[in-house]
Amino acid sequence: MMKPTTRKWLSRIAALVVLIGIAAFAWLQFAGDGDEEGLAGGNGRIAAVEVDIAAKSPGRVREILANEGELVTAGQVVARMDTDVLEAELRQAEAQLQQARSAVATARSQLALREAEKAANLAVLSQREAELDIARKRQSRSTLLASEGASSQQEADDDSARVKGAVAAVGVVRAQGAAADAAITAAHTQIVGAESVVAAVQASIERIQADIADSALLAPRAGRIQYRVAQPGEVVGSGGRVLNMVDLADVYMTFFLPTAAAGKLALGDEVRLVLDAAPQYVIPASVSFVADVAQFTPKTVETAVEREKLMFRVKARIDPDLLRKHILQVKTGLPGMAYVRFDRTAPWPERLALKLPQ
């Protein structure tokens, strides 16, 4: 049986070994080797901006034209939605447009008719007013002659009756002219209403045409199709996702650094990335984001001691020109290490010299 003193010494030795291991991990993680003073590193994964390609309106997926993993260009048609209902609505709206235009033509012809009636009324009014003027002159003469005994009183009375009839005729024609004016106003109103219907139907046609155009789902930017969310024949709702793609021009690695290291970083500082899948390469990047709020280290860090430390999230973005040059090699989700240098005048250690695939 082991003595208590021996167990005590073994426990102390084991604790010492654990502390040495933790110290060694922290040194390698954040300080580097003896010849790498001012260097810190953190583990992370390559990620890229993800873009969902979705249907604007609810409908059935007719076909998908891009496969998972395929590179696509901005504006490329990657899927199509079924448009049978929209095309039927378009035909109906086009028929309604023809009806509305016919209504406009009818209203304009009615206006022309009413204006012609108004012109005829003015001519009749002019005639009736002339007849009234003649009747009044005859009445004046016959009244004068009757008073002198040169003509009979009956003739004077007849001329007076003719004046009254002419006055009544002028009144009738003027009333007809007012009715013609009202009819012209109504015809103008009908034209405005019919033209409004035409404009509304044209707007409906443009909306339907826009919906038909939107049924061809386009890649909003260049990138790689990551996976299909829906399959041909499936029905998706408004805004329903059909494809997911990654923008290979916006690739970065997110990693974590402790307060002492993160506080020395500046946006634009150089970063060197080493991926687990290709340790022979060293990829350049630059700091594009440093979190302003600390958080606990994510669970991917191996030791409990490190998980208990507050860390700052840092994002290192890879140059888009470099990504385009090696577009076929760009993959997301790859784990690796990101290294930053605090002394910007000091050279990078030899093991972190830039090495890119040919």
C-alpha positions as CSV (number, residue, x, y, z in Angstrom):
1,M,0.0,0.0,0.0
2,M,1.3,3.5,-1.0
3,K,2.3,5.7,1.9
4,P,0.4,9.1,2.3
5,T,3.7,11.0,1.9
6,T,4.3,9.2,-1.4
7,R,0.8,10.0,-2.7
8,K,1.2,13.6,-1.6
9,W,4.4,13.9,-3.6
10,L,2.9,12.2,-6.7
11,S,-0.1,14.7,-6.5
12,R,2.3,17.6,-6.4
13,I,4.3,16.3,-9.3
14,A,1.1,15.7,-11.4
15,A,-0.2,19.2,-10.6
16,L,3.2,20.6,-11.6
17,V,3.1,18.7,-14.9
18,V,-0.4,20.1,-15.6
19,L,0.8,23.7,-14.9
20,I,3.8,23.2,-17.1
21,G,1.6,21.9,-19.9
22,I,-0.8,24.9,-19.6
23,A,2.0,27.3,-19.5
24,A,3.6,25.7,-22.6
25,F,0.2,25.8,-24.5
26,A,-0.3,29.5,-23.5
27,W,3.3,30.3,-24.6
28,L,2.9,28.6,-27.9
29,Q,-0.6,30.1,-28.4
30,F,0.1,33.7,-27.6
31,A,3.8,34.3,-27.2
32,G,5.5,32.0,-29.7
33,D,9.0,30.5,-29.5
34,G,11.9,32.3,-28.0
35,D,12.8,33.8,-31.3
36,E,9.2,35.0,-31.9
37,E,8.8,37.7,-29.3
38,G,5.8,40.0,-30.0
39,L,3.9,37.3,-31.8
40,A,0.4,36.0,-30.8
41,G,-1.8,33.5,-32.4
42,G,-5.3,32.1,-32.1
43,N,-7.2,29.2,-33.8
44,G,-10.2,29.8,-36.0
45,R,-11.9,28.7,-39.2
46,I,-12.1,30.1,-42.7
47,A,-15.5,31.6,-43.3
48,A,-17.1,33.7,-46.0
49,V,-20.2,35.9,-46.4
50,E,-23.2,33.7,-47.1
51,V,-26.0,34.9,-49.4
52,D,-29.4,33.3,-49.6
53,I,-31.0,33.2,-53.0
54,A,-34.7,33.4,-52.4
55,A,-38.0,33.6,-54.2
56,K,-39.6,37.1,-54.0
57,S,-43.2,35.7,-54.3
58,P,-44.6,32.3,-53.3
59,G,-44.6,29.7,-55.9
60,R,-43.3,26.4,-57.2
61,V,-39.6,25.9,-58.1
62,R,-39.5,25.0,-61.8
63,E,-35.8,24.2,-62.2
64,I,-32.5,24.7,-60.5
65,L,-29.7,25.5,-62.9
66,A,-26.7,25.5,-60.6
67,N,-25.2,22.6,-58.7
68,E,-23.7,22.5,-55.2
69,G,-20.1,23.6,-55.4
70,E,-20.5,25.3,-58.7
71,L,-18.9,28.7,-59.3
72,V,-21.4,31.3,-60.5
73,T,-21.0,34.9,-61.7
74,A,-23.0,38.0,-60.7
75,G,-26.3,38.1,-62.5
76,Q,-26.2,34.5,-63.6
77,V,-29.6,32.7,-63.6
78,V,-29.3,29.9,-61.1
79,A,-33.0,28.9,-60.7
80,R,-36.4,29.6,-62.2
81,M,-39.8,29.7,-60.5
82,D,-43.0,28.5,-62.2
83,T,-44.8,31.4,-64.0
84,D,-47.9,29.8,-65.4
85,V,-50.2,31.8,-63.0
86,L,-48.4,35.1,-63.6
87,E,-48.5,34.6,-67.4
88,A,-52.3,34.0,-67.2
89,E,-52.6,37.2,-65.1
90,L,-50.5,39.1,-67.7
91,R,-52.8,38.0,-70.5
92,Q,-55.9,39.0,-68.5
93,A,-54.3,42.4,-67.7
94,E,-53.4,42.9,-71.4
95,A,-57.1,42.2,-72.4
96,Q,-58.2,44.7,-69.7
97,L,-55.8,47.2,-71.2
98,Q,-57.4,46.9,-74.6
99,Q,-60.9,47.4,-73.0
100,A,-59.7,50.5,-71.2
101,R,-58.2,52.0,-74.3
102,S,-61.4,51.3,-76.2
103,A,-63.3,53.1,-73.3
104,V,-60.9,56.1,-73.8
105,A,-61.6,56.2,-77.5
106,T,-65.4,56.0,-76.9
107,A,-65.2,58.8,-74.3
108,R,-63.3,61.0,-76.8
109,S,-65.8,60.4,-79.5
110,Q,-68.6,61.3,-77.1
111,L,-66.7,64.5,-76.3
112,A,-66.4,65.3,-80.1
113,L,-70.2,64.7,-80.5
114,R,-71.1,66.9,-77.6
115,E,-68.8,69.7,-78.9
116,A,-70.4,69.4,-82.3
117,E,-73.8,69.7,-80.7
118,K,-72.6,72.7,-78.8
119,A,-71.4,74.3,-82.1
120,A,-74.8,73.6,-83.7
121,N,-76.6,75.1,-80.7
122,L,-74.5,78.2,-81.0
123,A,-75.5,78.5,-84.7
124,V,-79.2,78.0,-83.8
125,L,-78.9,80.5,-81.0
126,S,-77.5,83.1,-83.4
127,Q,-80.4,82.5,-85.8
128,R,-83.0,82.8,-83.0
129,E,-81.4,86.0,-81.7
130,A,-81.5,87.4,-85.3
131,E,-85.2,86.4,-85.6
132,L,-85.9,88.1,-82.2
133,D,-84.2,91.3,-83.4
134,I,-86.2,91.3,-86.6
135,A,-89.4,90.6,-84.6
136,R,-88.8,93.5,-82.3
137,K,-88.1,95.9,-85.2
138,R,-91.4,94.9,-86.9
139,Q,-93.2,95.3,-83.6
140,S,-91.8,98.8,-83.2
141,R,-92.9,99.8,-86.7
142,S,-96.4,98.2,-86.5
143,T,-97.0,99.8,-83.1
144,L,-96.1,103.2,-84.5
145,L,-98.3,102.8,-87.6
146,A,-101.2,101.5,-85.5
147,S,-101.0,104.6,-83.3
148,E,-101.1,106.8,-86.4
149,G,-104.0,104.8,-87.9
150,A,-101.9,103.7,-90.8
151,S,-102.3,100.0,-90.0
152,S,-104.6,97.9,-87.9
153,Q,-104.2,97.1,-84.2
154,Q,-104.4,93.4,-85.1
155,E,-101.2,93.6,-87.0
156,A,-99.5,95.3,-84.1
157,D,-100.7,92.6,-81.7
158,D,-99.5,89.9,-84.1
159,D,-96.0,91.4,-84.2
160,S,-96.0,91.6,-80.4
161,A,-96.8,87.9,-80.2
162,R,-94.1,87.1,-82.6
163,V,-91.6,88.9,-80.4
164,K,-92.6,86.9,-77.4
165,G,-92.3,83.7,-79.4
166,A,-88.8,84.7,-80.6
167,V,-87.8,85.4,-76.9
168,A,-89.1,82.0,-75.9
169,A,-87.2,80.3,-78.8
170,V,-84.0,82.1,-77.7
171,G,-84.5,80.8,-74.2
172,V,-85.0,77.3,-75.3
173,V,-81.8,77.3,-77.4
174,R,-79.8,78.8,-74.5
175,A,-81.1,76.1,-72.2
176,Q,-80.0,73.5,-74.8
177,G,-76.6,75.2,-74.9
178,A,-76.3,74.8,-71.1
179,A,-77.2,71.2,-71.4
180,A,-74.5,70.8,-74.1
181,D,-71.9,72.4,-71.8
182,A,-72.8,69.9,-69.1
183,A,-72.5,67.1,-71.6
184,I,-69.1,68.3,-72.6
185,T,-67.9,68.4,-69.0
186,A,-69.2,64.9,-68.4
187,A,-67.4,63.7,-71.5
188,H,-64.2,65.2,-70.2
189,T,-64.7,63.4,-66.9
190,Q,-65.3,60.1,-68.7
191,I,-62.0,60.6,-70.6
192,V,-60.1,61.2,-67.4
193,G,-61.7,58.2,-65.8
194,A,-61.0,56.0,-68.8
195,E,-57.4,57.2,-69.0
196,S,-56.9,56.5,-65.2
197,V,-58.1,52.9,-65.8
198,V,-55.6,52.6,-68.6
199,A,-52.8,53.8,-66.3
200,A,-53.9,51.4,-63.6
201,V,-53.9,48.5,-65.9
202,Q,-50.6,49.4,-67.4
203,A,-49.1,49.5,-63.8
204,S,-50.6,46.1,-63.2
205,I,-49.0,44.8,-66.3
206,E,-45.6,46.3,-65.3
207,R,-45.9,44.7,-61.9
208,I,-46.8,41.3,-63.3
209,Q,-43.9,41.6,-65.8
210,A,-41.6,42.4,-62.9
211,D,-42.8,39.4,-61.0
212,I,-42.1,37.2,-64.1
213,A,-38.6,38.7,-64.4
214,D,-38.1,38.1,-60.7
215,S,-39.0,34.4,-61.2
216,A,-35.6,34.0,-62.7
217,L,-33.4,33.8,-59.6
218,L,-30.1,35.5,-60.2
219,A,-26.8,35.2,-58.3
220,P,-26.4,38.6,-56.6
221,R,-22.7,38.4,-56.8
222,A,-19.9,36.0,-57.9
223,G,-19.3,33.1,-55.6
224,R,-19.9,29.4,-55.1
225,I,-23.2,27.6,-54.6
226,Q,-22.9,26.0,-51.1
227,Y,-26.1,23.9,-51.0
228,R,-29.7,23.6,-52.3
229,V,-32.4,24.5,-49.8
230,A,-35.3,23.5,-52.1
231,Q,-35.7,21.1,-55.0
232,P,-37.5,21.4,-58.3
233,G,-41.2,20.9,-57.8
234,E,-41.3,22.2,-54.2
235,V,-43.5,25.1,-53.2
236,V,-41.8,27.9,-51.3
237,G,-43.4,30.9,-49.6
238,S,-42.6,34.6,-50.1
239,G,-38.9,35.0,-49.4
240,G,-38.4,31.3,-49.3
241,R,-34.8,30.2,-49.8
242,V,-33.9,28.2,-52.8
243,L,-30.1,28.2,-52.8
244,N,-27.3,29.3,-50.5
245,M,-24.1,30.7,-51.8
246,V,-20.8,32.1,-50.4
247,D,-19.2,35.2,-51.6
248,L,-15.6,34.1,-52.3
249,A,-14.5,37.7,-52.6
250,D,-15.2,38.2,-48.9
251,V,-13.4,35.4,-47.1
252,Y,-12.0,35.8,-43.6
253,M,-10.9,33.9,-40.5
254,T,-12.4,34.7,-37.1
255,F,-10.2,34.0,-34.1
256,F,-9.8,35.0,-30.5
257,L,-7.0,36.8,-28.6
258,P,-6.7,37.7,-24.9
259,T,-7.0,41.3,-23.7
260,A,-3.3,42.0,-23.7
261,A,-2.9,40.9,-27.3
262,A,-6.2,42.3,-28.7
263,G,-5.5,45.7,-27.2
264,K,-2.4,46.1,-29.3
265,L,-4.1,45.4,-32.6
266,A,-5.2,48.1,-35.1
267,L,-7.4,47.7,-38.1
268,G,-5.3,46.9,-41.1
269,D,-2.6,45.1,-39.2
270,E,-1.0,42.2,-41.1
271,V,-2.1,38.7,-40.2
272,R,-0.6,35.4,-41.4
273,L,-2.9,32.4,-41.7
274,V,-1.8,28.7,-41.6
275,L,-4.5,26.1,-42.4
276,D,-4.5,22.6,-40.9
277,A,-5.3,21.2,-44.3
278,A,-2.3,22.9,-46.0
279,P,0.3,23.7,-43.3
280,Q,2.9,24.2,-46.0
281,Y,1.3,27.5,-47.1
282,V,1.2,30.8,-45.2
283,I,-1.6,33.1,-46.4
284,P,-1.6,36.9,-45.9
285,A,-4.6,38.7,-44.4
286,S,-5.3,41.9,-42.6
287,V,-7.3,42.8,-39.4
288,S,-10.7,44.0,-40.5
289,F,-12.6,43.8,-37.2
290,V,-11.8,43.7,-33.4
291,A,-14.7,43.3,-31.0
292,D,-15.3,46.1,-28.6
293,V,-16.7,43.7,-26.0
294,A,-14.9,40.8,-24.5
295,Q,-16.4,37.3,-24.3
296,F,-15.4,33.9,-23.0
297,T,-13.2,31.8,-25.3
298,P,-15.2,29.4,-27.4
299,K,-15.2,25.7,-26.6
300,T,-12.8,24.9,-29.5
301,V,-9.9,26.0,-27.2
302,E,-8.7,22.9,-25.6
303,T,-7.8,23.8,-22.0
304,A,-10.3,24.8,-19.3
305,V,-7.9,27.5,-18.1
306,E,-8.0,29.2,-21.4
307,R,-11.8,28.9,-21.7
308,E,-12.1,30.8,-18.4
309,K,-10.2,33.8,-19.8
310,L,-12.0,36.7,-21.4
311,M,-11.1,37.0,-25.1
312,F,-11.7,39.4,-27.9
313,R,-13.0,38.3,-31.3
314,V,-10.8,39.3,-34.2
315,K,-11.6,39.0,-37.9
316,A,-8.8,38.7,-40.5
317,R,-9.9,39.4,-44.1
318,I,-8.0,37.9,-47.1
319,D,-7.3,40.2,-50.0
320,P,-10.0,39.8,-52.7
321,D,-7.5,40.0,-55.5
322,L,-5.6,37.1,-54.0
323,L,-8.9,35.1,-53.6
324,R,-9.7,35.7,-57.3
325,K,-6.3,34.5,-58.3
326,H,-6.8,31.2,-56.4
327,I,-10.6,31.0,-56.7
328,L,-10.6,27.2,-57.3
329,Q,-8.6,26.6,-54.1
330,V,-10.8,28.7,-51.8
331,K,-12.8,26.7,-49.3
332,T,-14.7,27.7,-46.2
333,G,-14.9,25.8,-42.9
334,L,-11.2,24.9,-42.8
335,P,-9.6,25.3,-39.4
336,G,-6.2,26.8,-38.8
337,M,-4.2,29.3,-36.9
338,A,-4.0,33.1,-37.3
339,Y,-0.8,35.0,-36.2
340,V,-0.5,38.6,-35.5
341,R,2.7,40.7,-34.9
342,F,2.8,43.5,-32.4
343,D,6.1,45.0,-33.4
344,R,5.3,46.1,-37.0
345,T,8.9,46.8,-37.8
346,A,10.2,43.4,-36.9
347,P,10.4,40.7,-39.6
348,W,8.1,37.7,-39.5
349,P,9.7,34.5,-38.3
350,E,10.9,32.2,-41.1
351,R,8.2,29.7,-40.5
352,L,5.6,32.4,-41.2
353,A,7.1,33.7,-44.4
354,L,4.5,34.0,-47.1
355,K,4.1,30.8,-49.1
356,L,1.2,30.6,-51.6
357,P,0.1,27.9,-53.9
358,Q,1.2,28.3,-57.5
